[in-house]
């Protein structure tokens, strides 16, 4: 999603949706490789990224996007369950994570939709 944002809250919501989308892609990759011998499950490390994005959103719009914000990183999952073939994917956990990620994405999309409605209402009232 790459479009001109109206304000810092909208920008932060956009980054949240981007992270949820990337997380779903990583989880889908894990599920797709659940039967691949030796595959090590991956996860998206994004806590620091969202913290930095939230800090940046507090800056004036003119100073936003001038800082270098780290991108979320894909790292290997810490897993205590390893299959006989060396695969570390826990399909049940991945499906639960995917469902939670979908819920988070839907929540973020509804928040962004509400934000756009609010901005549209403010613009119409200003006429």
C-alpha positions in Angstrom: 0.0 0.0 0.0 1.9 3.1 -1.2 -0.2 6.2 -1.3 0.0 9.7 0.0 -1.0 9.7 3.7 -3.0 12.5 5.2 -1.6 12.4 8.7 0.6 10.5 11.1 -2.2 8.2 12.4 -3.1 7.2 8.9 0.6 6.5 8.1 0.9 4.4 11.3 -2.2 2.4 10.3 -0.7 1.8 6.9 2.5 0.5 8.4 0.5 -1.8 10.7 -1.3 -3.3 7.7 1.9 -3.8 5.8 3.4 -5.7 8.7 0.4 -7.9 9.1 0.5 -8.7 5.4 4.2 -9.6 5.6 3.6 -11.7 8.6 0.8 -13.7 6.8 3.2 -14.3 3.9 5.9 -15.7 6.3 3.3 -18.0 8.0 2.0 -19.2 4.6 5.6 -20.1 3.7 5.9 -22.1 6.9 2.6 -23.9 6.2 3.7 -24.6 2.6 6.9 -26.2 3.9 5.4 -28.2 6.7 6.4 -31.5 5.0 9.8 -30.3 3.7 12.6 -32.2 5.5 15.0 -30.0 7.4 12.9 -26.8 7.0 13.2 -24.4 9.9 10.1 -22.4 10.6 10.5 -18.6 10.2 8.8 -15.7 11.9 8.6 -11.9 11.3 10.3 -9.9 14.0 8.5 -6.6 13.9 8.1 -5.3 17.4 11.0 -2.9 17.1 9.8 -1.8 13.7 6.3 -0.9 15.0 7.7 0.8 18.0 9.9 3.0 15.8 6.9 3.7 13.5 4.9 4.8 16.5 7.7 7.1 17.7 8.0 8.5 14.2 4.2 9.2 14.0 4.6 11.5 17.0 6.9 13.8 15.0 5.6 16.7 12.8 4.6 15.5 9.3 7.5 17.5 7.8 10.0 15.4 9.7 8.4 12.0 9.2 10.0 9.5 6.8 13.3 11.3 7.2 14.5 8.8 9.8 15.7 5.4 8.8 13.1 3.0 10.2 14.3 -0.6 10.4 12.3 -3.0 8.3 10.7 -6.0 9.9 13.2 -9.0 9.8 12.5 -12.6 9.0 14.2 -14.8 11.6 14.2 -18.5 12.4 11.6 -19.5 15.1 12.8 -20.8 18.4 11.2 -24.3 18.4 11.2 -27.0 21.0 9.4 -29.4 18.7 11.6 -30.9 15.9 10.2 -33.6 13.7 12.2 -36.8 12.8 13.0 -35.2 9.5 14.4 -32.0 11.1 11.3 -29.9 10.2 10.3 -27.4 12.9 6.9 -26.3 11.6 4.1 -26.8 14.1 1.1 -26.7 11.7 -1.4 -26.1 14.6 0.5 -23.1 15.9 1.0 -21.7 12.4 -2.7 -21.9 11.6 -3.5 -20.2 14.9 -1.0 -17.5 14.2 -2.4 -17.0 10.7 -5.9 -16.7 12.1 -4.7 -14.1 14.6 -2.8 -12.2 11.9 -6.0 -12.1 9.8 -7.9 -10.8 12.7 -5.3 -8.1 13.3 -5.3 -7.1 9.6 -9.1 -6.8 9.6 -9.0 -4.7 12.7 -6.4 -2.4 11.1 -8.3 -2.2 7.9 -11.5 -1.2 9.8 -9.5 1.4 11.7 -8.1 2.8 8.5 -11.5 2.9 6.9 -12.9 4.8 9.9 -10.0 7.2 9.7 -10.8 7.9 6.0 -14.5 8.4 6.9 -13.5 10.9 9.6 -11.2 12.8 7.2 -13.8 12.8 4.5 -16.4 14.1 6.9 -14.0 16.9 8.1 -13.4 17.9 4.4 -17.1 18.0 3.6 -17.8 20.1 6.7 -15.1 22.6 5.7 -16.9 23.6 2.5 
